[in-house]
Amino acid sequence: MSQIITDFVSAYLREYDHYQSAAGLCSQRCEKLLATQGIRAIVSHRAKKPTKLNLKLQQRDKDKKYKSADQIRADIPDLAGVRIALYFPGDRGKVESILQENFDIILTKNFPEKKKQKKDAKRFDGYHADHYRVQMRETSLDDAEKAYGVTQVEIQVGSVLMHSWAEVEHDLIYKPESGTPSEDEHAILDELNGLVIAGEIALERLQKAVERRLSVGGAAPFDNHYELAAYLHKWMRAHQVELPIGRVDILWELLKRADLNRQDRLEPLLPPEHEALMSQSALSDQIIDAIPGGDPTLYLALQSNLIVPDAYVTKSPQAEARAGSTTEFLAGWILLERTFKNIDPSDGPRSNPVKKADMINMSPASKDTISWVRRLRNNLVHGIEIPPSKTLKDATAALESVFNELSNSTDPNVRKALEDARNESKP
């Protein structure tokens, strides 16, 4: 055995827990992002087993002739791996957009690879999936998680059917301890691949049938946030609007509480196409802002508790700290929203806090702070990029300077609006 391989596997044994933790953290982020944005999937993770890594490197070394550990690391991208098994293969494009918004993508591979020519008697083209080599963004990691930011994770995205077939094929074809598969076994795997591809076509038809049913639902309520997400995605396609969909779970809960959870009552809240495209907010955010009489304090109750995967039931100390920072930050933002609403109660639901600050002649520093905090709030509430607790604490502190300026305003109406908002925020 090559000494380079031996040394690499020995080093990997010492780093195994690190890769397992990185894969777990990445998996949790993927699971939460998909669940809250209405995409049905089974998310799993693993670090590559050292014994399997050793065997794979010995096999590949016959052709690769590894010269260094860096060459091995570049050749084996899935030391830490996450698998996203989609219920509907048509969601692969949506997942790609979510990953682009929330991770740094180093490399993308789409299967089947078009450049490769078939060299066997297979009738079907095999594995259909997208692989992303990613890194978690440092801005989304707490101090205790920073070490995982430089670790590359491979995220595999395919349908539940395709992932199942790939597991069977991999274990039979690429495991030499099970013997060389016969011609008949290859033919059966090819036949199964055809059935899986046909099954994916049926799943795509099923997804479209669900969307058609929801688009003519009228007074029928959306049974869950997945149905609401399907309706909103179809609306965006029909109106040629490309936006992040945002936290559909929160939107669904708010629509239920406001007795608006049905198509005929949701439609008036949808933004005009040109406004939707001009806005920097996710579609769910724009709809939430348009809910008449909406109570912004519901964010505090909903943001960190809705549609949270089982992996989040036992929270880490970092997660607990972030939850506390989130509550304080959102409380500050809600106070600012209420203050501006009190200044001009007749203002529409799609009002922009930055424009409100400009209207009452706030300082450039305060307007910059409000603009920054607004982006953080949108990212936090709609899961675009979860800010670390330190960033949330800094934003909460920055809001205090805004409130100081409001409380010292020469306009008595502004001072009264802030005082009334503070009274409204008291339990």
ZIHU-V158567 format. One record per residue. N is the residue number from 1. RES is the residue in one small letter. SS is DSSP state (H for helix, E for strand, C for the rest). PSI is psi in whole degrees, -180 to 180 (999 if undefined). Layout:
n res ss psi
N RES SS PSI
N RES SS PSI
This chain:
n res ss psi
1 m C 142
2 s C 136
3 q H -32
4 i H -43
5 i H -44
6 t H -46
7 d H -38
8 f H -46
9 v H -38
10 s H -43
11 a H -38
12 y H -35
13 l H -40
14 r H -26
15 e H 1
16 y H -46
17 d H -35
18 h H -47
19 y H -37
20 q H -42
21 s H -40
22 a H -44
23 a H -41
24 g H -42
25 l H -44
26 c H -41
27 s H -43
28 q H -42
29 r H -44
30 c H -45
31 e H -44
32 k H -43
33 l H -44
34 l H -45
35 a H -46
36 t H -20
37 q C 14
38 g C 31
39 i C 122
40 r C 126
41 a E 160
42 i E 121
43 v E 129
44 s E 169
45 h E 165
46 r E 157
47 a E 143
48 k C 132
49 k C 135
50 p H -39
51 t H -41
52 k H -38
53 l H -45
54 n H -45
55 l H -42
56 k H -41
57 l H -38
58 q H -40
59 q H -46
60 r H -24
61 d H -23
62 k H -35
63 d H -38
64 k H -33
65 k C 63
66 y C 135
67 k C -18
68 s C 164
69 a H -35
70 d H -37
71 q H -40
72 i H -46
73 r H -36
74 a H -28
75 d H -21
76 i C 89
77 p C -8
78 d C 37
79 l C -40
80 a E 124
81 g E 146
82 v E 136
83 r E 127
84 i E 106
85 a E 107
86 l E 141
87 y C -39
88 f C 115
89 p H -22
90 g H -9
91 d H 2
92 r H -38
93 g H -37
94 k H -40
95 v H -40
96 e H -44
97 s H -41
98 i H -42
99 l H -39
100 q H -35
101 e H -26
102 n H -10
103 f E 161
104 d E 113
105 i E 121
106 i E -40
107 l E 143
108 t E 135
109 k E 131
110 n E 131
111 f E 142
112 p C 148
113 e C 123
114 k C -28
115 k C -24
116 k C 133
117 q C 141
118 k C 132
119 k C 13
120 d C -169
121 a C 17
122 k C 138
123 r C -23
124 f C 160
125 d C 17
126 g C -137
127 y C 126
128 h C 113
129 a E 170
130 d E 133
131 h E 132
132 y E 126
133 r E 116
134 v E 165
135 q E 144
136 m E 137
137 r C 137
138 e H -33
139 t H -17
140 s H 2
141 l C 139
142 d C 169
143 d H -40
144 a H -12
145 e H -3
146 k H -33
147 a H -23
148 y H -8
149 g C -28
150 v C -5
151 t C 128
152 q C 136
153 v E 135
154 e E 123
155 i E 119
156 q E 127
157 v E 118
158 g E -180
159 s E 161
160 v H -36
161 l H -46
162 m H -39
163 h H -38
164 s H -46
165 w H -41
166 a H -37
167 e H -45
168 v H -48
169 e H -43
170 h H -44
171 d H -31
172 l H -39
173 i H -39
174 y C 12
175 k C 98
176 p H -23
177 e H -18
178 s H 2
179 g C 167
180 t C 124
181 p C 145
182 s C 170
183 e H -37
184 d H -39
185 e H -41
186 h H -41
187 a H -39
188 i H -42
189 l H -40
190 d H -41
191 e H -45
192 l H -37
193 n H -40
194 g H -39
195 l H -39
196 v H -44
197 i H -41
198 a H -38
199 g H -38
200 e H -39
201 i H -42
202 a H -39
203 l H -39
204 e H -40
205 r H -39
206 l H -42
207 q H -43
208 k H -35
209 a H -39
210 v H -44
211 e H -40
212 r H -41
213 r H -42
214 l H -31
215 s H -17
216 v C 23
217 g C -29
218 g C -111
219 a C -1
220 a C 134
221 p E 155
222 f C 122
223 d C -28
224 n C 174
225 h H -17
226 y H -40
227 e H -41
228 l H -43
229 a H -41
230 a H -42
231 y H -44
232 l H -38
233 h H -41
234 k H -38
235 w H -44
236 m H -42
237 r H -43
238 a H -31
239 h C 8
240 q C 46
241 v C 121
242 e C 109
243 l C 156
244 p C 142
245 i C -27
246 g C -165
247 r C 87
248 v H -27
249 d H -43
250 i H -42
251 l H -45
252 w H -43
253 e H -42
254 l H -40
255 l H -40
256 k H -45
257 r H -28
258 a C 7
259 d C 43
260 l C 14
261 n C 62
262 r E 157
263 q H -46
264 d H -25
265 r H -21
266 l H -36
267 e H -43
268 p H -18
269 l H -14
270 l C 136
271 p C 151
272 p C 150
273 e H -45
274 h H -35
275 e H -38
276 a H -41
277 l H -34
278 m H -26
279 s C 149
280 q C 2
281 s C 156
282 a C 158
283 l H -42
284 s H -39
285 d H -44
286 q H -37
287 i H -42
288 i H -42
289 d H -22
290 a H -5
291 i C 120
292 p C 133
293 g C 21
294 g C 140
295 d C 106
296 p C -19
297 t C -16
298 l H -25
299 y H -40
300 l H -38
301 a H -28
302 l H -34
303 q C -43
304 s C 6
305 n C -17
306 l C 142
307 i C 47
308 v C 123
309 p C 161
310 d H -30
311 a H -16
312 y H 1
313 v C -46
314 t C 107
315 k C 143
316 s C 164
317 p H -36
318 q H -40
319 a H -39
320 e H -41
321 a H -41
322 r H -37
323 a H -42
324 g H -42
325 s H -37
326 t H -46
327 t H -46
328 e H -42
329 f H -48
330 l H -33
331 a H -41
332 g H -42
333 w H -42
334 i H -39
335 l H -41
336 l H -43
337 e H -44
338 r H -37
339 t H -49
340 f H -35
341 k H -37
342 n H -31
343 i H -39
344 d C 83
345 p C -22
346 s C -4
347 d C 146
348 g C 168
349 p C -20
350 r C 24
351 s C 150
352 n C 120
353 p H -31
354 v H -40
355 k H -35
356 k H -43
357 a H -38
358 d H -36
359 m H -35
360 i C 16
361 n C 46
362 m C 163
363 s C 155
364 p H -37
365 a H -43
366 s H -39
367 k H -38
368 d H -41
369 t H -45
370 i H -41
371 s H -44
372 w H -46
373 v H -36
374 r H -42
375 r H -41
376 l H -43
377 r H -44
378 n H -43
379 n H -40
380 l H -51
381 v H -33
382 h H 11
383 g C 21
384 i C -47
385 e C 115
386 i C 115
387 p C 147
388 p C 163
389 s H -35
390 k H -42
391 t H -41
392 l H -39
393 k H -41
394 d H -40
395 a H -39
396 t H -42
397 a H -39
398 a H -34
399 l H -29
400 e H -37
401 s H -33
402 v H -44
403 f H -34
404 n H -42
405 e H -41
406 l H -41
407 s H -21
408 n C 13
409 s C 147
410 t C -12
411 d C 115
412 p H -28
413 n H -36
414 v H -44
415 r H -42
416 k H -37
417 a H -40
418 l H -43
419 e H -44
420 d H -40
421 a H -39
422 r H -38
423 n H -39
424 e H -28
425 s H -11
426 k C 142
427 p C 999
